[in-house]
């Protein structure tokens, strides 16, 4: 099954990593949600991409320097559109509480060191281990996860598919490679799949690239515009 991951939710249209973006992504036909996990000063796991809050709020400071309650007071919607004013930061726990029972797949990216075990515990708390893939640009994060759990799906975010990457992932029982979309071609996708890896593209920045990557035979991709990917899938598979 091809997975249409709404990247931080339907983030082209709604404020990223908020409930508004997640619900909109589902409405637009996504069968997966991609999100990012960071730890707050008081140890809570929240969904936030950047290390700092500057881009979304105009304020200085890192997620790790604020408590969850302090972050909860921030308006994470107005930067996108005034109609989203006062969208709040989301706990990983709440995210899986509300979405974990739906027919969705989850790509959960680790953004901080040392959050592997707590992230796993929340995934298992909501029985989402069979519909989740834990991802990272850090192979160390993924190795740490594998040390805790032999079974959960892992995905390595990288610039490109290479023989060295494939060999490394297989040695750690990591079964998905996630290359940057513009570095993909049919032969590389075929090579990864022949080795037993699934392939998911990221940084799909426009419709043309989306169509190109889809035709290369990937198993899924993260897109800010899941409605457009849904149309493409429906046209080809409907």
Secondary structure, 3 states (H helix, E strand, C coil): CCEEEEECCCCCCCCCCCHHHHHHHHHCCCCEEEEEEEECCCCCEEECCCCECHHHHCCCCEHHHCCHHHHHCCCCCCCCCHHHCCCCCEEHHHHHHHHCCCCCEEEEEECCCCCHHHHHHHHHHCCCCCCEEEEECCHHHHHHHHHHCCCCEEEEEECCCCHHHHHHHHHCCCCEEEEEHHHCCHHHHHHHHHCCCEEEEECCCCHHHHHHHHHCCCCEEEECCHHHHHHHHHHHHC
